[in-house]
Amino acid sequence: MSRSNQQSPVEEFIDEIEPIVFAFGAGITLLFVVVFALNPKTAGSLVSTATDFVLGHFNWAFLLVMLGFVGFLAFLILGPWGRIKLGDEVPEFSYFSYFTMIYSAGLAAGIVFWGPSEALLHYSSVPPLYDVASKSQAAIPIAVQYSIFHWAIIQWSCFTVMGLGIGYFVHAHGAPLRVSAVLTPFVGANNVDNLAGKIIDILAVFATLGGVATSLGFIGSQFLTGLEFQWGIQLGDAGTITVITGMTALFTISLVLGVDKGIRRLSNFNMLLFGGLMVATLVFGPTFRVLELSTQAIGGLFGDFFEMSLYMDYTNGGSWSNAWTVFYWLWPLAWSPFAGLFIARISRGRSVREVAFTGIVATSLATIPWFAIVGGTATIFQHNGAANILGPVNNYGEAVSGYVLFGAIEFMGLPIGTVLLFGFLVLVTTFFVTSADSSTLAVSIMTTGGTEEPSSINRIFWGVLQGAVASILMVIGGVDALQSAAIITGGPFAIVCLIAVIGLTKAFREDGGNVLLGEESTLFGKPRSEKQTGSTKAAVGTEDD
């Protein structure tokens, strides 16, 4: 008989809690919100000071560390360690479902949000690395190139490193399913519950809530901005809370359904809609001009990759790099605990090569066309006068760009743009729901000491808290407060990801000849049959019907 059949939901919730991580993780988060609510000016000043300190002293380190993660993962993909497996079981999910869950749980909501706008912003004000006039023909490929650079390959590297660092020690060495599992090669699988492990897990809870609150704030602002721009509806603070509450309810419902019934199915739907919207934009937009622009931008990306990766505009005090590239690296670092834990949870039986390839190559193969097509179309429309997108963006913010872009697309007099806009809004919502699903599940796992199937009450508690954090920070401090939270919480996890890399290197060198290599799994291997998976569903976190 399962635990849930022996205990009431409340008893199950109380029994499974890891008291220190739960109390301190929730306590620090609530303290942060209360301080902001009671004295937003002072709190904002303190957060701003902390943010300036992190960016002013360690911006160079974040650039080096994130590029180093890419090099490490490239070695795993191409080198002999790639054959090592995360446990000896056959992967449960098909490769397509595995990929879509990683993509949806990662940066997908941000990718959809920034797709129509980021290239436009770089077109309007060309990054200082390039001596090109803003809003010129020459600025267009550079603008698209930089938007691709910010969202492909490097951003995903910390997720993947953390996922491997947790997953390998959980599935191959028996460590508990916690972020602190990365300490296994240094203290042993049975000793990760030490002081250092507790601190890592507590910080992971706080970082996850801060990182996801940032995304929830961005997505909420997209709906609020759209209502005001498209229909003149201004909802104010009450509207902000209503929109974010609605999104919180959506992802909480999906979360309670579990990985297989909720996250997997929604992730598959996301990728199909994502691909359909991208193809439709290419077909109904300036097709051949976009293809030409994409080729030029992708070529520039590979040609200038290392220079862009390490560029700091010191002549301007690093202001541009801090606002763009460094922030874009710190944001996923804030997400790395939950994204890594989720990747670890669904990667049982996968080879190291599969995880690394999916994490930075497969995700980039989906991301690059999105920014090339959607961002390229927006920039071409702006430059050719087919649509004035920058005007509304300057008045309403980046969130309005998708409304203007898709509204400008027509086909034989038919308002095809209206259909595309609806699909765009659905996609932003569903991608965010899956990200919030996986993050809330990860926090629930972290605060129960590694329980792979936390109780529904636990999941609902953290879902509601995430929505509350985002609502309060949006009302009090706006998106700037959310961005600062992501920067502050992301910094420490650059160190944790480094620990994961060092630990994996140590373990792979020691285990490389002894680990169960068996027959190397095929990259696009088929999932197990129901008969094969029935006895191990609980182990990988899926739920029985």
N, C-alpha and C positions, 0 to 999 in steps of 0.2 A: 504494500500500500504506500502511496506517495506521501510525502510530508504534508502537502496541502490537504489531503484527505484526513489526516490525523489531528490537525490543528485548525483553529479558526484563522481567518485572514490576518487579524490583528496579532494573534499569538505568533503566527508565522513571521510577520513583519518584525516583531520585537526579537524573536529568537535568532533571526538571521543577521541582524545588525552587527557590524564590527564597530564597537562603541567609540573608540578613539577617532578613527577616520571619519565616521559619520558625524560625530559631534563637532569636531574641529572643522571638517569640510563645510558643513552647513553653517557653523557658527561664524567662521571667517567671512563667508559669503553674505550672511545676514548682517553682520557688523558693517561690512562695506556698504551695503544698501542703506542701512539705518543712518550711518554717518552722512551719506550723500543726501538722504531725505531731510535730516534735521538741519544741516548746515551746508547746503550745496556749494556756496561760494568758497568756503574754507576747504571743503573736501575736494572741490575742483582744482583749487590751487595746489593742494598736496599731490594730487594725482598728476597734475601738469608738471610739477617739480620732479617727481619720480620719473615721469616719461622723458623729460628733457635730460635727466641724468643718464638713463639707459641709452638713449639715442646719441647723446653727446660723447659718451665714453666707450661704448661697445658696438657701435654700428659696423665698424670694420670687421669685428669678430663674427657677427651674424652672417656677413657676406662670405667670409672664408669657410665658416662651419657648414653652411648650406651647400656650397659648391663642393666641399669635401664629401658630404653625404652622397652627392651624385656620383662622384668618382668611386666611392666604396660600392655603391649599388651596381655600377657598370662593371666593376671587377667581379661581383657575384654573378651577374648575368653571363659573363663571358668566361669566367674562370672555373676551376674544378670544384670549388665549394658550392657551386650552384646545384650540384647533384644531391646534396644533403637534403633530407626531408624533415618536415615538421611532424614527426610521428609516423607510424607505419600503417596507418589506415588509408583507404582509398577516399579521395575527396568526396564529400557528400553532394555538393552543388555542381551543376554543369559549369563550364568555364564562363559562359555568357552570364549566368546569374552571379557567379563569383565576382566577375568584373563589374557588373552593374551595381552590385551592393557596395563595392569599394568606391566606385565613382560617385554614387549617390550619397554615401556617408561622408565623403570628403568635401571637396571645394565646389561641387556642382552648382549649388545655389548661388554662390558668389560669381561663378563663371557665367551663368545665365544673366545675373543682375548687371555685371560689368560688360558683357559682350557688346551691347549696342553703344556704350558710352566711352569706354576707356580710350579706344583709338581716336575718337573725336577730341578728347581732351589733349592727347599728345599731338594731334594735328593742329589744335588751336594754340598750343604752347609746346614747341618741340623740345624734347629732353636735351639738357645742355651738353650731353656727350656729342651731339651732332650740330655742326655749324650750318644749319639749314633754316631758311625763312619760314616762320609759322604761317599756316594756312596757304602754303604753296603746293604746287603739284609734287615737288620733291619731298614734301613733308608727309604725304599720304603713306607710302610704303614704310617709312620709318615709324609712323604712328602705329600701324598695324603690327609691325615687327616687335615693337616694345610691348604692346598689349599681349602678344603671344608669349613673349619672354617672361612676363610677370606671372602667367597662369599655367604654363606647361613646364614639365621636367622638374625644375628646382623646387617649386612650392610643394610638390608631392613627395619630395625625398625624405623629409622628416617623418611623415606618416609611415612611410614604408620601412624606414630604419627602426622606428619604434615598434611597428607591427612584427617585424622579424625578431627584434630583441625580446619582446614578450612571448611571441608565439613559439620560437624555438625552445626556450627554456621551459615553457608550460607543457608543450606537447612531446618534447624529446627528453626532458629532464625532470618532469613531474613537479615543477614549481606551481604555486597557486596562480590563478588567472588574475593578476594584479599588475599595475604598472611597475611596482617594485620588483617584479620578476627579473628585470634587467640586472639586478644585483647578484643573480644566481652564481655566475662564474667566480665571484669574489667572496661570497659568504656561504654558498651552498643553497640548494633548493629549499631546505627545511628551515633556513635562518633568515629569509628575506623579510620576516615580520619583526625586524629589529628597529631601532630608533630611526636610522636612515631610511628604511623602507616605509615606516609610518609617515615620515616627513614628505617623501616622494608622493605617496598616495594621497595625502591631504592636499598638497599643492596641485596634484592632478585633478582633484575634484574642483578646486577653486579655478584653475586654469580652464577647465572644460566649461564651467558655467560662464566665465568671462568671454571665452571665444565664441560660444554658441549664442550668447546674448548679443554679441556684435552682429552676427548674421541675422538673428531674429529682428534686430533693430533695422538693419538694412532692408530686409524684405518687407517689414511693416511699413517703412517709409515709402517703399515703392507703391504700395496700394494707396496710402494716404495721399501721396503726390499725384497719383493717377486720378483719384477721385476729384481732387481740386483742379487739376489741369484739364481733364477731359469733360467733367460735368459741373465744375464750379462748387463742389461740395467740400466744405471745411468742417472737420469733425472735432478739432481741438484735442486737448489732453484726453478727454473721455473717449474720443474716437481712436486715439492711439492705443489706449488700454483695451478697447473693444476688439480692434483688429488683432493685436498680439494675443489676447485671450482666445480668440477664435482659432488662431494658428496653433496655440498651445493645446487646445482641445483636440484638434485634428491629429497632431503627432502623438498625443497621449493615447488616443483610441488605437492608432496603428501600432503603437508600442506594446500595448496590452495584448494585441493579437499575436505578438511574438515575431521571431526572425522569419520563419518560413511563410506564415500566413500574412504577415504585415510587410516587413522590410523587403523581403525577396520579391514579392509580387509587385509592390509599388516601385521598386528599383527597376525591374524589367519594363514596366510601363513608362517610367521616366525616360529610359534610353531610347525607346521606340519613338516617343513624342519628340525628344531632343533631336534625333536623327531626321524625323519628318519635317520639323520646323526649319532645320538647317537646310535641307534639300529644297524645300519650298521657297525659302528666301533666295537661294541661288538661282532657281528656275525662273521665279517671277521678278527678280531684281536684275541688275546690270550684269548678266551672267559672264560674258567673255571678259569684261573689264575686271570683274572680281577674280576670275581665274588668273588673269595676267598679274594683278596686284598680289594675289596670294603667292604665286611663284617667286616674285621679287622679294616679298616680305620674309618668306621662309628661308630663301637663300641668304638674305641679310642676317637673319637670326643665327644661322649656323656659322656664318663668316665672322660675326662679331660677338659670338656667345661668351667667350671668356672676358673680353673687354667690358661687356655689359654686366657680367656677373660681379666684377670687382670694381666697378666704377663708383667713385665718390666725388661729388662736386665740391671740393674743399674751397674753391674760390667763393662759394656762396654759403660757407659754413656747413655744408652737407645737407642743406635744407631740402633740396629736391630729392636726393637719394633717401633721406629719412622719411619724407612724406610718401614716397612711392615704393621703391625696391625694399628698403629695410622694413617698412611696415608690412609689406606683403610677405616677408619672410617670418616676421614675428607672429603674425596672425595664425598661420598654420602651425607654428611651434606651440601656440596656445591650444590648438586643436589636437596636437600630436598625442597627448595621453589617451583621449577617448578614441580617436581614429586608429591609433596603434592597437589599442585593446580590442576594438571591433575587428580589425584586420586579423589579429591573432586568433580571435574567437572563431572565425569562419575559414581559417587556413589550415586546419588540421589535415595532414596527409599531403599537402602541397609541397613541392620542392622549393628550396630557397630561390632557385632561378625563376620559378613561376611567380612567386610573391614579388620579387624584385622587378621582374619584367612588367607585371600587371601594374605595380605601383608607380613607375615612372615612364614606362614606354607606352603601354596600352592606354593609360589615362591621357597621355599627351597626344596620342593619335586621335583621340576624340576631341580634345580641347583645341588643338591648333586649327582644324577646319572651322570650328565655331567662331573664333575670333577673326579668322581670315574672311569668312563669308559675311557674318552679321556685322562685325566691326568695319570690315571693308566696305560693305554696302552703305552703312551709315556715313562713312567718311566720303565716299564717292557722291552720295546724294547731297551732302553739305557742300562739297567743292563745286559740283556742277549746278547747284541751285535748284535741284529737284525737291529738296526739303530743307527748311531751316530748323535744324535740330539744336544747334548751339544756343540759339536765342532762348528757347524754353529751358534748356539746361542751365543757362546762366541765371534765369529767374526762379526756377523751381528745384534745381539740383539734378544730379546724374540720374536719379530714379525715373525721370520723365522721358529719357531718351528712347526707350522701347516703344512708348506710346506714339511718339512722333514718327519713328522709323517705320514701324509696321503699318501705321495709318497712311503712310505715303505710298505704299506698294499697291499697285492696281494691275489688273489683267483684263484686257478687252472691255474696259469700263466696269468690270465687276469689282466690288469692294473686298478683294481677296485679303487686303490688309486687316480688315476687321476680324476675319477668321484667324489670321496669324497672331494678331494681338491677343485674342482669347487664349490661343494655345500657349503663347508666351507667358501669360499670367498663371495659367494652370501649371505650367512647367516650373516656374519660380516657386510656386506653392508646394508642389509635390516633391521637388528636390529638397526644399528646406525641411519638409516633413520627415523625409528619410534621414537627413543629417541629424535632426533633433531626436528622432527615434534612436539612432545608434548611439548618440552622445548620452542620452538619458539612460539607456541600457548600460552603457559603460560606467556611468557614475553609480548606478545601482549595484553593479558588480563590484566596483571599488569599495563601496561602503558596506558590503556584506562579506568582505574578506576573500572574494573570489568566487562566490556562488554564481554558477553559470545560468541559473534560472531564478533571478530574484522575484520576490512576490509582486503581485499587481499593485499593492499599496505602496511598496517601495518605489516602483516605477512612476506611479502617479505623483507621489510626493516630490520627486526630483523634477518631473515634468512641470508641475505647477510652480516650483521654485524658480526654474529657468525662465518661465514666462513672467514671473513677478520681477525678477532681476531686470529683464529686458524692458518691461513696461516702466518701471521706476526710473531707470537710467535714461530711457528715451524722453520721459516727461521732464525730468530734472536737468539732465545734462546733454541730451541729444546724442547724435552719432559721435561727436567728438569724445564724449565720456566713454562710449562703448569702444572706440578705437584705442583710447588710452588704457582701458582695462585689458584689451587684447595684448598691447605692447608690454605692460607690466607683467601679466601672467605668462606670456610667451617666453620671456627672457630666460628664466630658470630651466626651461625644458630644452634649451640648446645644450645645457650641461648634461641633462639626463639622456638626451639622444647621443651625445658623445660617449657617455658611459655604456650605452647599448652597443655602439660600434666597437668600442674597445673590448667589451665582454664577448661579443660575437666573434671577433677576431681571435681572441684567446680560446674560446670554446671550439671554433672550427679547426684551429691548428691542432688542438688536443683530440678532438673527436673525429676529424676528417677520415681517418682510416678505420675507425671502429663503429661509427654511426651506421644505422641500417640504411644503406644506399639502395639495395635491392635493384629492381628494374626502374630506371628513371621514368617518372610519370610523363605522359604526353602533355604538351602545353594545353591542348584543348580536349582533355580527357573527359569521358562521359561520367555522369554521376552514378553513384551506386543505385542498385535496384532497391525497391521498398523492403524486400526481404533482407538485403544486406544491411540496410540502415536502421531497421527497426530496433535492433538491440543497442544501438549507439546514439540514438537521437538525443537522449538526455545529455550525453557527453559533449555534443557539439552545440547544444543550445536550441534545437528546434523543438516544436511542440507537437504532440500527438493530437490527432483529430478527436 
